[in-house]
Amino acid sequence: MNKKRLALGGAAIVAAAALALTGCSAGGGGTTPTTSSSPITVENNEPQNPLIPAITNEVGGGLVLQNIFAMPIYYAADGSMKYDAAESIESDDNQNWTIKLKADQTFSDGTPVTADSFVKAWQYAASDPKFENEWWFANFAGYEEGENSLHLKVVDDTTFTVELASPQADFPISLGYTVFAPLPDSFFDDPDSFGQAPIGNGPYKLESWTHDQEIKLVPNDTYKGDRVPQNSGVDLLVYAELTAAYTDVLDDKLDITKSVPTEAIATFESDLGDRAVNQAAAVWQGLTIPQNLAHFSGEEGKLRRAAISYAINRDEINQTIFNGTREPASDFTSPVIAGWSDSIPGSEVTHFDADKAKELWAQADAISPWDGTFSIKYNADGGHQPWVDAVANQLKNTLGIDAAGVSYPDFASLRAEIKARTAGAATRSGWQFDYPGAYNILGALFTTGAGSNDGDYSNPEYDDLVNKGATASSIDESNKYFEQAQEVLFQDLPVIPLWYSNVTAGYSTKVSNVEFGWDSWPILYQITKSE
């Protein structure tokens, strides 16, 4: 099978503490009594795709997969790695890895979890360029050779080896992402049916999925890791509007909302008191302008992208709309990720400068006069309308053009157009990090052919720098390459950086032990509930 050429490399170098394997638990097992017979109720998006690790790369489905599967590792609240399905991950040369699994693990249907369960799942995920997460295996030896070509070898029932294309000291830290989940044999018999009723090996199992309404998770008694549920289950409820979810939390009709609606940002901490959550997280927001959009290709496109970026007053929007719960973006990663910088050459384009914006727009008009409306498409169920309207108004006032937001009823509808490349407009973009490393976003959003490269950006110079950073031998060397890669991004601006998002969330009086992790997701298994 022919494959798109992607930048090689795996997880970016992260803090040394996160890479340390010493002290990681070898596993627990069993379940503990719960405090309530009622499940935890959590606001969530309807998953965009069937619940299959190879194709799920958005938050609605990701939260489900994270809790019904046990990958080799999982991430603690601070982003440090802990062993989950794996007992050890070792290498003498950082290129050839041996993964040893904990013994006697099973899927929720009682079938065994073996080394072959991982090998077959990873070979499948890497087999088709149409899979959103296929690109994750571009750093594996054999990736370009065809189907089932990854250099993976089953040694015995609990041991398999991985050969990478080049050394990576930080390979283990990437293995908590859901594409690295194992799959039971039943998946390969009928992938379509499996996607509607997946069978995993994690702390929960899927009891039912009523589309556009709810997904019910219940504890998985066969799970033997440390993420043992302290509750009777979790109901993930689909809300068309965040306002309704927030009102239900205030009324104790919903236990957790993962986001606070924009109109409640100024009051949610006083409304909820110590049940309000406002903390930094690895979430980056931007504005994607497709490479083939009229007036946005070539030199004209570079000028217009830069003009738009200069015309956005991020500080004003943060204060007037987000009440200080965002931080204006100065790079393409996140302040909670190692290697973040606010002084990358070219990052001045993120600073509001009306005169510079007008100057650049005029230069672009000299190449080809502007016509039409600059549209920003967004999903209404994410509370984005206020800031989209604010950005549109700033562009109108500064650049003297027509600009407007275009609303879609839900996230899935917007993603369907983006995936089909039929949006025909700028789209709001967000990235919730899958693992605590800069390569996660720099590879997934901007390398040629990557699964989440929604604007179809391609620059060989960028790809080469990201590849060098991903395969560097030290943290300092890696970060230098990633900074150089971001210099290229600031020149091209395939996605305009907007801001880093805090977790702004809340929970009812009925739940305790609520904690949101580095990635902005609630840690479901440790939440307890009283009647």
C-alpha positions in Angstrom: 0.0 0.0 0.0 1.3 3.4 -0.9 1.6 5.8 2.0 1.9 9.5 2.3 5.4 10.5 3.4 5.2 12.0 6.9 7.8 13.5 9.1 9.3 10.7 11.2 9.6 10.8 14.9 7.4 10.1 17.9 6.6 11.9 21.1 8.5 15.1 21.7 11.0 15.4 24.5 9.3 16.3 27.7 10.3 17.1 31.2 12.7 14.5 32.6 10.4 13.9 35.5 7.7 12.8 33.2 10.0 10.4 31.4 11.2 8.7 34.6 10.0 5.1 34.7 11.1 4.4 38.3 8.4 4.4 40.8 5.6 3.7 38.3 3.1 1.3 39.7 3.1 -2.3 38.5 -0.7 -2.6 38.9 -3.4 -3.2 41.4 -6.6 -5.0 40.5 -10.1 -5.6 41.7 -12.8 -3.2 42.5 -13.8 -1.3 45.6 -17.1 -0.4 47.1 -18.8 2.7 45.6 -20.4 5.4 47.6 -23.5 5.6 45.4 -25.6 3.3 43.2 -26.2 6.3 40.9 -23.7 6.8 38.1 -21.6 10.0 37.7 -23.2 12.2 35.0 -20.8 14.1 32.7 -21.4 16.6 29.9 -19.8 15.4 26.7 -19.9 15.7 22.9 -21.3 13.1 20.6 -18.4 11.1 19.2 -17.6 12.1 15.6 -16.7 8.6 14.5 -17.2 4.9 15.6 -15.3 4.2 18.8 -12.2 2.6 17.2 -8.7 3.7 18.3 -7.4 4.1 14.7 -10.0 6.7 13.8 -11.0 8.5 17.0 -9.1 11.8 17.4 -11.6 14.2 19.0 -12.6 14.8 22.5 -16.1 13.3 22.5 -14.9 9.9 21.5 -11.5 10.3 23.1 -12.9 10.5 26.6 -14.7 7.2 26.1 -11.7 5.3 24.7 -9.4 6.7 27.4 -11.7 5.0 30.0 -12.6 1.7 28.3 -9.1 0.9 27.2 -5.8 0.4 29.1 -2.9 1.4 26.9 0.7 0.5 27.9 0.8 3.6 30.1 -1.6 6.2 31.5 -1.0 9.8 32.6 -1.4 11.0 36.2 -3.0 14.4 36.8 0.3 16.2 36.4 1.1 14.5 33.1 3.7 12.1 34.5 3.5 8.5 33.1 2.4 5.5 35.0 2.3 1.9 33.8 -1.2 0.5 33.0 -1.3 -2.6 30.7 2.5 -2.7 30.6 4.8 -3.9 33.3 7.9 -2.5 31.7 9.1 -0.6 28.6 12.9 -1.0 28.0 15.6 -0.3 25.5 19.3 -0.3 25.3 19.6 2.0 22.3 16.3 4.0 22.3 15.4 2.4 18.9 14.6 -1.2 19.7 12.1 -1.5 22.5 10.8 -4.4 24.5 7.3 -4.0 26.0 6.4 -6.5 28.8 2.7 -6.7 29.7 1.2 -7.5 33.1 0.2 -11.1 33.3 -3.4 -12.5 33.2 -5.1 -9.5 31.7 -8.4 -9.9 29.9 -10.8 -7.8 27.8 -14.2 -7.0 29.3 -15.7 -10.0 27.4 -13.3 -12.4 29.2 -10.9 -13.0 26.3 -7.2 -12.6 27.0 -5.1 -9.5 26.4 -1.8 -10.7 24.9 1.1 -9.3 23.1 -0.6 -10.2 19.9 -3.6 -8.1 20.9 -1.4 -5.0 20.8 0.6 -6.0 17.7 -2.4 -6.7 15.5 -4.1 -3.5 16.7 -1.1 -1.3 15.9 -0.6 -3.0 12.5 -4.3 -2.3 11.7 -4.1 1.3 12.8 -1.1 1.9 10.5 -2.6 0.1 7.5 -4.7 2.8 5.9 -3.8 6.5 5.3 -7.5 7.3 5.6 -7.4 6.5 9.3 -7.1 9.8 11.3 -4.5 8.2 13.6 -2.5 6.3 11.0 0.2 9.0 11.0 1.2 8.1 14.6 3.1 5.1 13.3 5.3 7.1 10.9 8.2 6.8 13.3 8.0 2.9 13.2 10.4 0.9 11.1 8.5 -0.6 8.2 5.8 2.1 8.1 6.2 2.7 4.4 6.5 -0.9 3.3 2.8 -1.8 3.2 0.0 -3.4 5.3 1.1 -5.3 8.4 4.7 -4.1 7.7 5.5 -2.4 11.1 8.6 -4.0 12.6 6.7 -5.5 15.6 7.4 -9.0 16.9 5.6 -11.1 19.4 8.1 -12.8 21.7 5.6 -14.6 24.0 2.1 -14.0 25.3 3.1 -11.0 27.4 6.1 -9.7 25.5 6.6 -7.9 22.2 9.2 -5.8 20.5 9.1 -2.5 18.6 11.7 -1.3 16.1 11.6 2.4 15.4 13.0 4.1 12.3 15.4 6.1 14.4 16.3 6.4 18.1 13.8 8.2 20.5 14.6 8.4 24.2 11.1 9.5 24.9 9.1 6.8 23.0 7.4 5.4 26.1 5.6 8.7 27.0 3.6 8.6 23.8 2.1 5.1 24.6 -0.7 6.5 26.7 -2.5 7.8 23.6 -5.6 5.7 22.6 -4.3 4.6 19.2 -1.9 2.4 21.2 -4.8 0.4 22.7 -5.0 -3.4 22.2 -7.9 -4.9 20.3 -9.7 -8.3 20.9 -10.0 -10.8 18.0 -13.8 -9.9 17.7 -12.8 -6.5 16.3 -11.2 -8.0 13.2 -14.3 -10.2 12.6 -16.6 -7.1 12.3 -14.9 -3.7 12.8 -18.2 -1.8 12.0 -20.2 -3.5 14.7 -17.3 -3.2 17.1 -17.2 0.6 16.6 -20.7 0.9 17.9 -20.1 -1.4 20.9 -16.4 -1.6 21.6 -14.8 -4.1 23.9 -11.9 -2.8 25.9 -9.5 -3.7 28.7 -9.7 -0.5 30.7 -11.4 0.5 34.0 -14.8 0.8 32.4 -16.8 -1.0 29.8 -19.4 0.4 27.5 -22.9 -0.6 28.5 -24.8 1.3 25.8 -24.6 4.1 23.3 -27.7 6.1 22.4 -26.5 8.3 19.7 -26.8 12.1 20.3 -28.1 11.4 23.8 -25.8 9.4 26.1 -23.0 6.8 26.5 -23.2 4.6 29.6 -20.0 3.3 31.1 -19.9 0.8 34.0 -16.9 -0.6 35.9 -15.0 -3.4 34.2 -14.4 -6.1 36.8 -11.7 -7.7 34.7 -9.4 -4.6 34.8 -6.2 -5.1 36.8 -4.6 -1.7 36.7 -4.5 1.2 39.1 -7.4 3.2 37.7 -10.0 1.3 39.6 -13.4 3.0 39.5 -14.6 4.5 42.8 -18.1 4.9 41.5 -20.8 2.8 40.0 -20.4 4.1 36.5 -20.4 7.1 34.3 -23.1 8.5 32.0 -21.7 10.8 29.3 -24.6 13.0 28.3 -24.7 15.0 25.1 -25.8 18.6 25.4 -26.6 20.8 22.4 -25.7 23.9 24.5 -23.2 24.4 27.3 -25.7 26.8 29.0 -28.1 24.0 29.6 -25.3 21.8 31.0 -24.1 24.6 33.3 -27.7 25.2 34.6 -28.1 21.5 35.3 -24.9 21.5 37.4 -26.1 24.5 39.4 -29.4 22.6 40.0 -27.6 19.4 40.9 -29.1 17.6 37.9 -25.7 17.1 36.2 -22.6 16.2 38.1 -19.9 17.6 35.9 -19.6 20.0 33.0 -16.2 20.0 31.3 -16.7 23.5 30.1 -18.4 26.7 31.3 -20.4 28.7 28.8 -19.0 32.0 27.9 -21.8 34.0 29.4 -21.1 32.4 32.8 -17.3 32.9 32.8 -17.5 36.1 34.9 -19.7 34.5 37.6 -19.0 30.7 37.7 -16.4 30.9 40.4 -18.8 32.8 42.7 -21.7 30.7 41.6 -19.9 27.4 42.4 -17.4 28.4 45.0 -15.0 25.6 45.7 -16.8 23.4 43.1 -15.5 25.7 40.3 -12.4 24.6 38.4 -10.1 27.1 36.7 -6.6 25.8 36.0 -4.1 25.8 33.2 -4.2 22.9 30.8 -2.6 21.7 27.6 -5.2 23.2 25.3 -4.4 25.4 22.4 -6.9 27.3 20.2 -6.4 28.7 16.7 -8.0 29.7 13.5 -7.4 27.4 10.5 -7.4 29.0 7.0 -7.2 26.2 4.4 -4.4 26.4 1.9 -6.7 26.3 -1.1 -9.0 29.1 0.1 -9.4 32.0 -2.4 -6.9 34.8 -1.7 -5.0 32.7 0.9 -2.4 30.9 -1.2 1.1 32.0 -2.2 2.5 35.3 -1.2 -0.9 36.9 -1.1 -2.0 34.3 1.4 1.0 34.9 3.7 0.3 38.6 3.7 -3.4 38.2 4.5 -2.9 35.6 7.2 -0.4 37.8 8.9 -2.7 40.8 8.6 -5.6 38.9 10.2 -3.3 37.8 13.0 -2.2 41.4 13.7 -5.8 42.5 13.5 -7.0 40.3 16.4 -6.8 41.9 19.8 -6.4 38.7 21.9 -6.0 40.6 25.2 -9.2 42.4 24.7 -11.1 39.3 23.9 -9.6 37.4 26.8 -10.7 40.1 29.3 -14.1 41.1 27.9 -15.3 37.7 26.8 -13.3 35.1 28.8 -12.8 37.1 32.0 -9.1 36.3 32.0 -9.5 32.5 31.7 -7.4 32.4 28.6 -3.9 33.4 27.9 -3.1 34.9 24.5 -1.1 32.4 22.5 2.5 33.3 21.7 3.5 29.9 20.1 1.9 26.7 18.7 2.2 24.6 21.9 1.2 25.3 25.5 2.7 26.8 28.6 2.2 23.5 30.5 4.3 21.6 27.9 8.1 21.5 28.2 9.8 23.6 25.6 7.1 26.3 25.4 8.5 29.8 24.6 7.0 33.3 24.3 9.9 34.7 22.3 10.1 32.6 19.1 11.2 34.8 16.2 8.1 35.8 14.2 5.8 35.5 17.2 5.2 39.2 17.2 2.5 38.5 14.6 0.3 37.4 17.6 0.4 41.0 19.0 -2.4 43.4 18.1 -1.1 46.1 15.7 -3.9 47.7 13.6 -1.5 49.8 11.5 0.6 46.7 10.6 -2.5 44.7 9.8 -3.8 47.4 7.4 -0.4 47.7 5.8 -0.1 44.0 5.1 -3.7 43.8 3.8 -3.0 46.6 1.4 0.1 44.8 0.1 -2.1 41.7 -0.5 -4.7 43.8 -2.3 -2.0 45.0 -4.6 -1.5 41.3 -5.7 -5.2 40.6 -6.0 -8.0 42.8 -4.7 -10.0 41.3 -1.9 -13.7 40.4 -2.5 -16.3 38.5 -0.6 -16.8 37.8 3.1 -14.2 36.3 5.5 -16.3 33.6 7.2 -15.3 31.7 10.4 -17.2 28.4 10.9 -17.7 27.1 14.4 -19.8 24.6 16.4 -22.6 26.1 18.4 -22.5 23.4 21.1 -19.0 24.5 22.2 -19.8 28.0 23.3 -17.7 29.7 20.6 -20.2 32.2 19.2 -19.1 35.2 21.5 -15.4 35.1 20.6 -16.0 34.3 16.9 -18.3 37.3 16.7 -15.7 39.4 18.5 -13.0 38.3 16.1 -15.2 39.0 13.1 -16.0 42.5 14.4 -12.3 43.3 15.0 -11.5 42.2 11.4 -14.3 44.4 10.1 -13.1 47.4 12.1 -9.4 47.1 11.4 -9.3 45.7 7.9 -12.6 47.2 6.6 -13.9 43.9 5.2 -17.0 41.9 5.7 -16.4 39.2 8.2 -18.9 36.9 10.0 -19.3 33.7 12.0 -21.1 30.7 10.5 -22.7 28.4 13.1 -23.0 24.6 12.9 -25.4 22.9 15.4 -22.8 20.5 16.8 -19.1 19.5 16.7 -19.8 16.5 14.5 -21.4 18.5 11.8 -18.5 20.9 11.6 -15.9 18.1 11.6 -17.7 16.3 8.8 -17.2 19.3 6.5 -13.7 19.8 7.6 -12.9 16.2 7.0 -14.5 16.2 3.6 -12.7 19.5 2.8 -15.9 21.2 1.9 -16.0 23.9 4.5 -14.7 26.5 2.1 -13.9 29.0 4.9 -11.8 29.5 7.9 -12.7 27.2 10.8 -12.1 27.5 14.5 -9.4 25.0 15.6 -8.6 23.5 19.0 -6.0 21.0 20.2 -6.3 19.2 23.5 -2.9 17.4 23.9 -3.0 13.6 23.7 0.2 13.3 25.6 2.5 15.8 27.3 4.9 16.6 24.5 5.3 19.3 21.9 5.5 16.9 19.0 1.9 15.9 19.7 0.6 19.2 18.2 3.5 20.1 15.9 3.3 16.7 14.3 -0.4 16.2 14.3 -1.5 19.6 13.0 1.2 20.7 10.7 3.3 17.9 9.2 2.5 16.9 5.6 -0.3 14.5 5.5 -0.9 14.2 9.2 -4.4 13.1 10.3 -5.3 16.4 11.9 -3.7 18.7 9.4 -7.1 20.2 8.5 -5.7 23.0 6.3 -3.5 20.6 4.2 -0.4 22.6 5.1 2.8 21.3 3.7 6.4 22.7 4.0 9.4 20.3 3.6 11.6 22.6 5.7 9.1 22.4 8.5 8.7 18.6 8.2 12.5 18.2 8.3 12.9 20.3 11.5 10.1 18.5 13.3 11.6 15.2 12.3 15.0 16.2 13.7 13.4 17.4 16.9 11.4 14.3 17.4 14.5 12.1 17.0 16.9 14.2 18.9 19.1 12.7 21.6 18.5 15.3 24.4 15.8 17.6 25.7 17.7 20.7 24.8 18.5 19.6 21.3 14.9 18.6 20.7 13.5 21.9 21.9 15.9 23.8 19.6 14.6 22.0 16.6 11.0 22.5 17.6 11.6 26.3 18.1 13.1 26.5 14.6 10.1 24.6 13.2 7.8 27.1 14.8 9.7 29.9 13.2 8.6 28.4 9.9 5.0 28.2 11.1 5.1 31.9 12.0 6.2 32.7 8.5 3.4 30.6 6.9 0.6 30.8 9.5 -1.4 27.8 8.3 -3.3 28.2 11.6 -3.4 31.5 13.4 -2.6 31.1 17.2 -5.3 32.6 19.3 -5.0 31.6 23.0 -4.3 28.8 25.5 -7.4 27.7 27.4 -7.7 27.0 31.0 -10.0 24.3 32.2 -13.1 26.2 33.2 -15.5 23.6 34.6 -17.7 22.9 37.5 -19.4 20.1 39.4 -22.5 19.5 41.6 -22.7 19.1 45.4 -23.2 15.3 44.9 -19.7 14.4 43.8 -16.3 14.5 45.5 -12.7 13.8 44.6 -13.1 15.7 41.4 -9.8 16.4 39.7 -9.1 17.6 36.2 -5.8 16.5 34.6 -3.1 18.3 32.6 -5.1 17.5 29.5 -8.3 19.2 30.7 -10.2 16.0 31.1 -11.9 15.0 34.4 -10.3 11.9 36.0 -13.4 9.8 36.0 -12.4 6.7 37.9 -11.5 8.5 41.1 -14.8 10.5 41.5 -17.2 9.4 44.2 -20.8 10.3 44.5 -23.3 10.5 47.3 -27.1 10.1 47.0 
